[in-house]
């Protein structure tokens, strides 16, 4: 019905994370260090997917795609480091505007940061190939299961986006500690994507043979139906946390961002519960 495979799970996580990294970096407002952080994390996840796939349950095309994700992410990371002196256009413009306001009010002219005005910025388009390769690998992994291939593809692809959106949103919330002047648009966007993807994730896992069968007792979860209701609780709590996060971000105080980050911490736990519990039960 569905396959619970560590290599596919890690590839899902990396692919979704890289997708929403591009969603954020394309706006050119988040500091370049955020890209380094996210590329490093997702490169490690993709490398783990490659190692686990080769070691435990080889699927040649999936492992090839995992390797391409690692290579493409490494290229993007190296380019961003090489071009670090150019900074990020949106961040630089915001800093200059604030410095000008401070100088106008106090007469104190803040020294300009060292930027290479002639250096080319990191092109966000380099963040696209890694997640494209990842999605191709997930499609290849969908051939493993015993159920309908199309349904497996939807579950793998949507699951990647679901896990990636909530993970990136939480990590971006922490980045506000490094870049406190950052507007709330980027974290609002990721949280909005989490809410948009949620119904597709839940629907994909309910489609027969899915969690509906567990809730009806057709499939035995080994705990008298407890895991089925635990899955329901995780799914509902995830979307509730997304809406509460949105409400928290409406508050003007800076602490609202940290509160939203804490809520997204909880959302990661419930989101993984939504995806992994279903896979564990349906793979039995």
C-alpha positions in Angstrom: 0.0 0.0 0.0 2.8 2.4 1.0 6.5 2.1 1.7 8.2 3.4 4.8 11.8 3.8 3.6 14.5 5.9 5.3 16.2 6.9 2.1 12.9 8.1 0.6 12.0 9.9 3.8 15.3 11.8 3.9 15.1 12.6 0.2 11.6 14.0 0.8 12.8 16.1 3.7 15.7 17.5 1.7 13.7 18.1 -1.4 11.0 20.0 0.4 13.5 22.0 2.3 15.3 23.0 -0.9 12.0 23.9 -2.6 11.1 26.4 0.1 14.6 27.7 0.4 14.2 28.9 -3.2 10.7 30.3 -2.3 12.5 32.4 0.3 15.8 33.3 -1.5 14.1 34.5 -4.7 12.8 37.6 -2.9 16.4 38.7 -2.1 15.6 40.0 1.3 16.9 37.3 3.7 20.6 37.4 4.6 23.0 35.2 2.6 23.9 33.2 5.7 20.4 31.8 5.8 21.1 30.2 2.4 24.3 28.7 3.8 22.5 27.2 6.7 19.6 25.7 4.7 21.8 24.4 1.9 24.2 22.8 4.4 21.3 21.1 6.3 19.6 19.8 3.2 22.8 18.7 1.6 23.4 16.5 4.7 19.9 15.1 4.4 20.3 14.3 0.7 23.7 12.7 1.4 22.0 10.6 4.2 19.3 9.5 1.7 22.0 8.5 -0.8 23.9 6.4 1.8 20.8 4.8 3.2 19.5 4.0 -0.2 22.7 2.3 -1.3 23.1 0.5 2.0 19.6 -0.8 2.7 17.2 -0.8 -0.2 18.9 0.3 -3.5 16.8 2.0 -6.2 19.3 3.0 -8.8 17.4 5.9 -10.2 16.5 7.3 -6.8 20.1 7.1 -5.6 21.3 8.8 -8.8 18.9 11.6 -8.2 20.0 11.8 -4.5 23.6 12.2 -5.7 22.5 14.9 -8.2 20.8 16.7 -5.3 24.0 16.6 -3.3 26.1 17.8 -6.2 23.7 20.6 -7.2 23.3 21.8 -3.7 27.0 21.8 -3.2 27.5 24.0 -6.3 24.9 26.5 -5.1 26.5 26.6 -1.6 30.0 27.2 -3.1 28.8 29.9 -5.4 27.0 31.7 -2.6 30.1 31.6 -0.4 32.3 32.9 -3.3 29.9 35.7 -3.9 29.2 36.6 -0.3 30.8 40.1 -0.5 28.0 41.2 -2.9 25.5 40.5 -0.1 21.8 40.5 -0.7 20.1 43.4 -2.6 17.0 43.7 -0.4 18.9 43.4 2.9 21.4 45.9 1.8 18.7 48.4 0.7 16.9 48.1 4.0 20.1 48.6 6.0 20.9 51.7 4.0 17.4 53.2 4.5 17.6 52.6 8.2 21.1 54.1 8.5 19.9 57.2 6.6 17.0 57.6 9.0 19.3 57.3 12.0 21.7 59.8 10.5 18.9 62.3 9.9 17.6 62.0 13.4 20.9 61.9 15.4 23.5 63.2 13.0 25.4 60.0 13.5 26.4 58.5 10.2 26.8 54.8 10.5 29.9 53.4 8.7 28.9 51.5 5.6 29.5 47.8 5.7 32.1 46.4 3.4 30.4 45.4 0.2 31.8 44.8 -3.2 29.6 46.9 -5.4 30.9 45.3 -8.5 30.6 41.7 -7.4 27.7 39.7 -8.8 25.1 38.5 -6.3 24.2 34.8 -5.8 21.6 33.9 -8.4 18.6 32.2 -6.7 18.0 30.2 -9.8 20.8 27.9 -8.6 18.5 26.7 -5.9 16.1 25.3 -8.5 18.0 22.2 -9.8 18.5 20.5 -6.4 14.8 20.2 -5.7 14.0 19.3 -9.3 16.4 16.4 -9.0 14.9 15.5 -5.7 11.3 15.4 -7.0 12.5 13.1 -9.9 14.1 10.8 -7.2 10.8 10.7 -5.3 8.9 9.7 -8.5 11.4 6.9 -8.9 11.0 5.8 -5.3 7.2 5.6 -5.9 7.8 2.5 -8.0 8.7 0.6 -4.8 5.3 0.2 -3.3 2.6 -2.4 -3.8 -0.2 0.1 -4.4 -1.1 2.4 -7.2 2.0 4.1 -8.5 0.2 7.4 -9.2 -1.0 7.6 -5.6 2.4 6.8 -4.3 3.9 9.6 -6.4 1.3 12.1 -5.0 2.0 11.0 -1.5 5.8 11.3 -1.9 5.7 14.7 -3.7 3.1 16.3 -1.5 4.7 14.9 1.6 8.0 16.5 0.6 6.4 19.9 0.2 4.5 19.4 3.5 7.6 18.5 5.6 9.8 21.1 3.8 7.4 24.0 4.4 7.0 23.5 8.1 10.8 22.8 8.6 11.9 25.9 6.7 9.3 28.1 8.4 10.6 27.0 11.8 14.3 27.6 10.8 13.5 30.9 9.3 11.9 32.0 12.5 15.2 31.4 14.2 17.0 33.4 11.6 15.2 36.5 12.8 17.5 36.4 15.8 20.4 36.9 13.4 18.6 39.4 11.2 16.1 41.2 13.5 15.2 43.9 11.0 13.8 41.4 8.6 10.2 41.9 7.7 7.6 39.2 8.5 6.7 38.6 4.9 9.0 35.6 4.4 7.8 33.7 7.4 4.2 34.5 6.6 4.7 33.1 3.2 6.1 29.8 4.4 3.3 29.4 7.0 0.8 30.2 4.3 2.2 27.5 2.1 2.0 25.0 5.0 -1.7 25.8 5.3 -2.2 25.4 1.5 -0.4 22.1 1.3 -2.1 20.6 4.4 -5.4 19.5 2.8 -3.6 17.9 -0.1 -1.3 15.9 2.4 -4.3 14.8 4.5 -6.4 13.9 1.4 -3.5 11.9 -0.1 -3.2 9.9 3.0 -6.9 9.3 3.4 -7.5 8.0 -0.2 -8.0 4.3 -0.1 -6.1 2.3 0.7 -5.3 4.9 3.4 -6.1 6.1 6.9 -9.8 5.8 6.3 -9.3 2.0 6.4 -7.4 2.3 9.6 -10.1 4.4 11.2 -12.8 2.0 10.1 -10.8 -1.0 11.5 -10.3 -2.6 8.1 -6.5 -2.3 8.7 -5.3 -3.3 12.1 -2.8 -0.7 13.5 -1.8 -3.1 16.3 -3.1 -0.8 19.0 -6.9 -1.2 18.6 -7.2 1.8 16.4 -5.2 4.1 18.7 -2.7 5.1 16.0 -5.5 6.0 13.6 -6.9 8.5 16.1 -3.4 9.7 17.0 -2.9 10.5 13.3 -6.2 12.4 13.2 -5.0 14.5 16.3 -1.6 15.2 14.6 -3.3 16.3 11.3 -5.8 18.6 13.0 -3.2 20.0 15.4 -0.9 20.9 12.5 -3.4 23.1 10.7 -4.5 24.7 14.0 -0.9 25.6 14.8 -0.6 27.1 11.4 -3.5 29.4 12.0 -2.3 30.3 15.5 1.1 31.1 14.1 -0.6 33.4 11.6 -2.4 35.1 14.4 0.8 35.4 16.5 2.6 37.1 13.6 0.0 39.9 13.5 1.2 41.2 16.9 3.5 44.2 16.6 6.0 43.1 19.3 9.2 41.4 18.1 8.5 38.6 20.6 5.6 37.6 18.4 8.1 36.2 15.9 9.7 34.1 18.6 6.3 32.9 19.7 5.5 31.9 16.2 8.8 30.0 16.0 7.8 28.1 19.1 4.5 27.2 17.6 6.2 26.0 14.4 8.4 23.8 16.6 5.2 22.0 17.7 3.9 22.0 14.1 7.0 20.1 13.0 6.3 17.4 15.5 2.6 17.1 14.5 3.4 17.3 10.8 5.9 14.5 11.0 3.3 12.6 13.0 0.8 13.2 10.2 3.2 11.8 7.6 5.1 9.1 9.4 2.3 7.5 11.4 0.3 7.0 8.3 3.3 5.5 6.5 4.1 3.2 9.4 0.6 1.9 9.7 -0.1 1.5 6.0 3.2 -0.2 5.4 2.4 -2.9 7.9 
